[in-house]
Amino acid sequence: MEVVSFRTPGLGDQTYLLTHEGKGVLVDPQRDIDRFLRAAAERDVELRFVLETHLHNDYVSGG
């Protein structure tokens, strides 16, 4: 398993891409998803799930 961590400057949050055997889970992604999709593509990973640990306005759901 690989864990890739992404920090958004100025926001104090963390997003994680968890990968294993070509499949991935994205945890607490920010709305600017291009960097996460690029990281998954660079690793030839198919994103299967997106998880949010709590609601937040900056996350994909706009919680």
N, C-alpha and C positions, 0 to 999 in steps of 0.2 A: 504494500500500500504506500502511496505517496500522498503527502499533505502539502499543498501549496497555499501560502498565506498571502493575502492582499491587504494592504493598508490604504485607506483614503486619507491623504494629508489634510489636516485641519478638522477632521471629524472625529478622530479617536475611535474608530471602529475597525473591525477585522472581518474579512470575508475569507472563506476557506473553500478550496477545491480538493475533494478527497477522490483519489483515483485508485482503481484496482482492476487489473486484467481488462483494460480497455473501456471500462465503464466509470462514470463519475457522478458525484453528488456535489452540488454547490450549496454552501451554508451561508446564510445572511448576505446575499448579494446586493450590492448597491444598484441603483438604477442604470448607471453607465456600464451596461453588460458587455460591451465590445471587448474589453480586456479579459473578461472571463471566458468568453467564447474563443478568443484568440489563444489563450493558454490551453484550453481543452483541445483545440485543433492542432496546436503544436505537439501535443502529446498523443494525438490520434485517439482521443477519448470521446466516447458518446455520453453526453450528459443525460442521465436517467431521472434524476430528482433534484428539486430545489427545496431546501428546508429553511425556515426562518425560526430562530430561537425565541424571538419576541417581536412585537410590532414596532415599526419605526418608519417615520415619514421618508427617510432616504432609501429604504429597501425597495425591492422590485414591486412588492404589493402596494407600497405607499401607505401601509398600515396606519 
